[in-house]
């Protein structure tokens, strides 16, 4: 069996979260979808479970992070081109997300950031690994 990654994020309104990520061009695995959560497909083996807050709390004894004042995770997704980075940010903002930080261009990597409807931090970037400077 291949290793798969399932990140889990709490959401206040599942239908609103599904609509938001659909507008960004993502799809969902219906096998892992019900009224308590859905499986957002990022890649072949990378998924994000968007779980209604009450259901999310059944997996932890900790409080859910207040994303207006704290950061619990940075989710970074690579795409092929700068245009795809800009398009994803534009779609996120048009769908109700928030443009979070100014674009960063390192020459070998270009990145932009948005916050989703629940305040989760997403970074979209493209990079040319052959141009990464020696560290």
C-alpha positions in Angstrom: 0.0 0.0 0.0 1.3 3.5 -0.9 1.7 6.0 1.9 -0.9 8.8 1.7 -1.1 12.0 3.6 -4.3 13.2 5.1 -4.1 16.6 6.8 -7.1 17.4 8.9 -8.5 21.0 9.2 -11.6 22.1 11.2 -14.2 24.1 9.3 -17.2 26.1 10.6 -19.5 25.5 7.6 -18.7 22.4 5.5 -20.9 23.3 2.5 -19.3 26.8 2.4 -15.8 25.2 2.6 -16.7 22.8 -0.2 -18.0 25.6 -2.4 -14.8 27.7 -1.7 -12.4 24.9 -2.7 -14.5 23.9 -5.7 -14.1 27.5 -7.0 -10.4 27.1 -6.7 -10.6 24.0 -9.0 -10.2 21.2 -6.4 -12.2 18.1 -6.3 -13.3 15.8 -3.5 -13.2 12.0 -2.8 -16.8 11.1 -2.2 -15.8 7.9 -0.5 -14.6 10.1 2.5 -17.4 12.6 2.4 -20.5 12.9 4.6 -22.2 15.6 6.7 -19.3 15.6 9.1 -16.5 16.1 6.6 -15.0 15.8 3.1 -11.8 14.8 1.5 -10.2 17.5 -0.5 -7.9 16.1 -3.1 -4.6 17.9 -3.5 -2.6 15.3 -5.3 -2.6 11.5 -6.0 -1.5 10.8 -2.4 -2.1 14.1 -0.7 -5.5 15.0 0.8 -7.0 17.5 3.3 -9.9 16.3 5.4 -12.2 19.3 6.0 -14.0 18.4 9.2 -16.9 20.2 10.9 -15.5 21.6 14.1 -17.6 19.4 16.4 -16.4 16.3 14.6 -12.8 17.5 14.5 -12.9 17.8 18.3 -13.6 14.0 18.6 -10.0 13.4 17.5 -8.3 15.7 20.0 -8.6 16.9 23.6 -7.1 20.2 22.6 -9.0 23.4 21.6 -9.3 24.4 18.0 -6.9 27.2 17.1 -8.3 30.7 16.8 -7.0 31.4 13.3 -7.6 35.1 13.7 -4.8 35.3 16.2 -2.8 32.1 15.9 -1.3 30.0 13.2 -1.6 26.2 13.5 -0.3 25.1 10.1 1.1 26.5 6.8 -0.1 24.5 3.8 2.1 24.9 0.8 1.2 23.7 -2.7 3.5 23.8 -5.7 2.2 24.5 -9.2 4.0 24.7 -12.5 4.0 28.4 -13.3 3.8 31.9 -11.9 0.6 32.4 -13.8 -0.9 29.4 -12.0 0.2 30.9 -8.6 -1.5 34.2 -9.5 -4.6 32.5 -10.8 -5.0 30.4 -7.7 -4.8 33.5 -5.5 -7.3 35.4 -7.6 -9.7 32.4 -7.4 -9.3 32.2 -3.6 -10.0 35.9 -3.2 -13.0 35.8 -5.6 -14.4 32.9 -3.6 -14.3 34.8 -0.3 -10.7 34.0 0.9 -8.3 36.7 2.0 -5.1 37.8 0.3 -2.7 37.4 3.2 0.9 38.5 2.3 2.6 40.2 -0.6 4.1 38.1 -3.3 7.6 36.9 -2.8 9.9 36.5 -5.7 13.3 34.8 -4.9 14.2 34.4 -8.6 14.2 30.6 -8.3 10.9 30.6 -6.4 7.7 32.7 -6.6 5.0 32.4 -3.9 1.8 34.0 -2.8 -0.4 33.4 0.2 -4.2 33.3 1.0 -6.3 32.5 4.0 -9.3 30.3 3.4 -12.8 30.9 4.8 -11.7 29.5 8.2 -8.5 31.4 8.4 -6.2 28.5 7.4 -2.9 29.7 5.8 -2.2 28.4 2.2 0.9 29.2 0.2 0.9 28.6 -3.5 4.3 28.6 -5.2 6.3 27.6 -8.2 10.0 27.0 -8.2 12.8 26.0 -10.5 14.8 23.6 -8.4 17.8 23.8 -10.8 18.1 27.4 -9.8 18.1 27.0 -6.0 21.2 28.8 -4.7 23.7 26.8 -2.7 22.9 27.1 1.0 
